């Protein structure tokens, strides 16, 4: 009896202790279920606690995108020193903005025969107005700040899309760090053009759609997604407008919930997008009356990938080259484990979070759209940004062996790049590289490359990075090794901006110019300022002399006929001399002036055209689209 009373007295206390222990075990079990499978095998997002880089990676993941902003600032700060040079592609945007600021036609920005979608010019105008409010001089700081903000928005768009898609904080941070280390994205913080801004608007539109389509009603995210899709189209063109809509349609079909598109929130957002696009188009037609501007934009809407001379593979190849070496993660993934997980996910696609599937659908849709849209730079930048979240999560889920193999491949890429850059700084090794790649160099090109003293410095940094990845970094910890790569990417940006760019600007073959020189050129000299000649100026010699006309038959003893001018010769002497045409210096009339079609003129020597070949009265049709032309 006493024993039963004693046991009954202590039984509740023992059960409470057991409940506390069981609750602790359940909490630990819930925590382990949230950890990716790769962390259980030792390749955690932060790696082992013994690695300082791994601990720093885990700590930075808790701070959101703060580390991404710091690394981006470390890469872009040389651009704010004021010693900036711009390539011909950037010069188009600068010249269009300067001429539009004078004309005030912000809905149809153009300069001569150059035209651009309006959002980027309005973005520059907004920054300029802010400078006027605070009395900041509008020098190169305007274009440097616009480039940095565009790249920052694209980077934040990648991080936000990763979080909304259901990825954890380390995976979102890995996506941003991977993008900062990508060879294509690294120069974008100092690039003045509409491509990064259009990619950022596209990413935020996809973020709103990824969140809204999985809810019963989303009165804020879905209308915002449609409006952002319209703004992305007005910033980058048809590719950025159609990609969010096509990805949304395919995602709803995959989920088996196509009726969700008939919801009142989706219909309201679609109507808002149509009203915005129709308002812009109507304003351009009725108020601005720039039919040539619209004709120039519509001439580059679609691209025929089935043409005999079409290079439909170029956007995909450029995006793959811009993701070296990170695209090799696909080869290091354990597909034996990934494929069963993907199959179970597909079977339960309605109950699981569809963020990862939405990213895959958006990436595949972007690859398909890039085949028929001629905007090569814009589509390539968007594809690289869309691939970054998927590659970042796959990197953190690599096994120990897969992580070691991948970072060994990355170290080999850095090693070869460093050796090539260092060899380009010396004459004998540069000649050997030219023979190895079967690309002979002209004397001017060889002299220009040998004058770039920053190339050996960049090569030395690449060699040190390769050594650090192989000897001083635990390659089985993908998070810590990724942090090391991001730090070296920030270090490489310093000599590239401070040394390499001024040296390239000193060479006339690079066609780098300052913003003031571009603006002073004006629209009348747009072709000379922005077009790269096909042949160097030294080879553009004086015009070839006209072939000598055969002399008329004369009698040897008749000297009067030789001294007396003939009527035909008099007519030729009184006729005005035709100006010589130098190849590469012909100037076409601006598209905005709507010049009438040109017809072929008679021969310059006064020889009448044959009757069997009448002069054409209509412009000849355009040649097949050999190269993709951007929409600017």
C-alpha angles and dihedrals in degrees: 000000000000090000092051091049091049092048092045090051094054098036096086091050091051091049091050090054091048090050091052091049092047092048090051091051091048091051090050090048091051090050092051091050090057092052114090119252091249091063091059089056093052101264096101123169088257097031123219118343088239091069115086091203090052093051090048090050092053092047092049091050090062091056095061117222094342094108090050091055092050093050092046090052089050090055098044105040096094089064090067093060090085099240097111130151127192132211122228091264091057091042090066092060093045094049093046091051094048093049093044090051088058096044096039094219097134093160091062108029111191142145118200107308092347122098134177140185110267105238098076093048090049088049090055090046091054091053090047091053089051090052090052091053092055095036094243115160111246102229126129087316090082095059094037092053092046091052093047093048092048092052090045092053091049091050092049089047091057092048093046093047090052092052095046090048089062101260118143124245096265091052092050091049091048090053091054094045091048090052092051089053095047112111091227097050098041096079095041096088087067097039120104107210143101097255099087092045092048090049091050093052089047092052094049090048090053089048092056092046093047090055099038101048091058093056129078091233128005109176092170107036101043097050088044090051092053093046092049090049089055091048090049089053091050089050102044109010138243096335094061092045098050100039098072091044094048092045091050093050093049092046093053090049090050091051091047091235105111091144087070087078089064093062118120093244092054093046091049091052093047091051091050091053092049092048092051094050093043091049092053093046093047092048092052092049099042105029107026096031094202103151091161089057092055092044090054093051095045092050089072102044102108137024126205107229092185095063116118094242097036118124097206092161094061099093093048092046092048092049091049091049090048090056097052120164096008094067088069088073087084090064093049097052117110097242091180088070099031099055097056090048091051091049093051089047091053092050092053096037094134096054099041128071107273098206096107091048090049090055092050091048091049092050093049091046090051092051091052094046092049089064094064103031118080096211096108101170094044096048093046093052091048093050092051091051092048093050094050098078093048093046092045094054092044090052093056092048095055117121121241092264093044092050092050092050094048097049089045087057090047090051090051090052090051090047094053092043091051093049092049093049092047092047091051090066095066128063103228094044091046091054090049091051090051091052092044093054093039091236111127116207126222117231090254092052093046092051092048094051093047089052092060102096092176093070096076090047091053089046092052091052090051091051091050090049091051090050091049092051093051103038111020103033129073099234092192089070105071096186096055094043090050089054090054091051091051092052092051090048089057090049092050091054093064101065090034091060101032101040113013099048096053091046091051091048090056090060113080091212092069094061092213114158139177122252093247092055091049093051093046090054090068128192093293090066096037094120093049093045099045108025120087110221117239092227128035115263091245090062093047093088127172116304117281112261116250116257113265115257115237112258118248115256111263135178114255096230098042104094095165093068091052094053098038113083117238122229092245091052090051091054091050091050094050094046113098114256115251114236115249115250116224115204113251094020101084111121123209121213115257117270091225091063090058095227115202118251115281121237128204115265127221120268114290092233095063095253108146118238118254115262092232090064109053121193112268117245097194129059114264115253119262118265118250113286102263100167127032111246120208121236100255 
